[in-house]
Amino acid sequence: MSTPLAAAMAGLNPRQREAVGILTGPLLIVAGAGSGKTKTLTVRIAHLIETGVPASAILGVTFTNKAAGEMRERLEALLPGRGRQVMLATFHSFCAGVLRRFAGKLNFTNGFAIYDADDQERLMKQVQEELGLKDKALKPSAFLNLISQAKNDLLKPDEYQPPPPLQDEARAVYRRYQEKLAANDAMDFDDLLFNTWRLLSEHPDVLDRLQGQYRQFLVDEYQDTNYAQYKLISILSQKSGNLCVVGDEDQSIYGW
């Protein structure tokens, strides 16, 4: 009797079947919209499990919670009850989980707060006032955008080279903003990636644990990864070398 996975495999075209069947090493799948990229990725995950890879050793990341939920539903339909331990998440939610486990390594508590946009703006206004930069021409959002870019480029305050004409001010604001976040046992959304990178770079024992836990890595919508996300998935998959990415360069949000 045909199983859901066997039926799904039979329904793949030759190139999709080829992608599903390559189970080790790096793999780049480039395909256009509506060509079944997510289906191929999900069948590949199910096939990995069917061939003996523990579900808990598989990490699949995508860019929205909705997409992660849909992948989980598809996986459950293919392997009822057998894929529940697969980690399917967005980059940010995966990183938040890692940071909750190892927050003490970075001098945060496991219950650290995650600041939303309103929290960030309130904190930035405090920073600007403390530094004598409470000028209507210097909006909190302008500094927050600069800091966001610095974090996505994995640059600490002392490494950051802001654009003119406010280099000194922007660097000072970034430093004070981070100090106040830490004092409040809080991170902003960009810190979830930035601090996970710090954690993995500065604490080899944590990197070793995660590389031991996960042996297969899959990324959906790879064309939308920024530098921080690229570096994170690269360092995590470096030991096993088993990284499969799926994308469509014509849909890149960074090409708009």
C-alpha positions, -999 to 999 in steps of 0.1 A, spaced: 0 0 0 14 34 -10 22 57 19 16 95 18 54 101 14 56 75 -15 27 92 -32 43 126 -28 77 113 -41 59 98 -71 43 132 -78 76 150 -81 91 159 -115 126 146 -123 145 177 -111 124 178 -78 131 141 -73 168 147 -78 168 175 -52 150 153 -27 174 124 -32 206 144 -25 209 139 12 244 150 21 266 180 13 256 215 1 226 218 -22 212 250 -39 178 247 -54 168 276 -77 132 277 -89 106 302 -98 73 311 -81 47 284 -81 72 257 -91 68 237 -59 99 248 -39 83 244 -5 68 211 -14 102 198 -25 117 210 7 91 194 28 93 161 10 130 162 14 127 166 51 103 136 52 127 116 31 156 124 54 136 110 83 125 80 63 162 72 56 172 73 92 180 109 101 165 117 136 138 143 133 154 162 161 186 166 141 168 186 113 166 224 113 144 241 87 141 279 86 119 302 67 108 338 69 73 338 83 56 319 111 28 312 86 52 295 62 68 275 91 33 264 102 24 253 66 56 233 63 48 215 96 13 207 84 26 193 52 53 172 71 26 158 94 5 148 64 35 130 49 48 113 81 20 114 107 35 117 142 71 112 131 82 147 122 71 166 153 107 170 166 119 187 134 128 223 143 108 244 117 109 281 126 118 315 114 154 327 119 142 350 146 122 325 165 149 299 163 175 324 176 151 335 204 149 299 215 187 295 215 192 327 234 166 316 261 187 284 266 221 302 268 212 337 279 235 336 309 265 333 286 258 369 274 248 382 309 211 381 303 185 361 322 165 334 304 134 356 308 149 386 289 124 410 273 121 414 235 114 451 227 90 459 199 91 491 178 74 513 204 98 501 232 127 508 210 116 543 202 110 551 239 144 538 248 161 558 219 144 590 231 160 584 265 194 578 249 192 610 228 182 630 259 210 616 279 235 624 252 222 659 244 209 649 210 172 655 216 169 675 184 138 674 162 160 669 132 175 638 147 145 614 148 148 583 169 138 562 138 169 575 120 192 563 147 173 530 150 176 524 113 214 529 115 217 506 144 195 479 127 218 480 97 249 477 119 235 447 137 225 430 105 261 435 93 272 420 127 290 451 138 295 460 174 294 496 185 333 499 185 334 483 150 307 504 134 316 531 109 284 552 104 279 573 73 285 610 75 278 636 89 269 621 123 296 594 127 305 602 163 270 608 174 257 576 158 284 555 173 278 570 208 241 564 204 246 528 194 268 521 224 245 538 249 214 521 234 230 487 238 241 495 273 205 504 283 191 473 266 214 452 287 206 471 319 169 464 312 176 427 305 162 433 270 169 427 234 154 442 203 144 422 172 177 426 155 195 415 186 180 380 183 202 374 153 231 396 164 233 381 199 230 346 186 260 353 163 279 367 193 270 336 213 282 312 187 313 332 179 324 339 215 314 305 231 327 275 211 310 252 236 276 264 226 284 262 189 296 226 194 264 217 212 242 230 185 263 215 157 260 182 175 223 186 179 215 195 143 230 177 113 207 187 85 199 223 76 173 236 52 165 272 43 134 283 24 132 316 5 170 317 7 171 348 -16 158 369 13 186 361 38 206 391 50 242 389 60 235 380 96 212 351 86 237 339 60 265 338 86 244 321 112 232 293 90 268 290 76 284 286 110 258 262 122 260 239 92 298 241 89 305 209 108 281 186 90 282 204 56 246 193 50 229 226 40 201 227 15 188 261 4 158 269 -18 152 302 -35 142 324 -64 165 353 -72 136 371 -90 117 374 -57 145 388 -35 132 415 -11 167 430 -13 163 435 -51 133 458 -49 
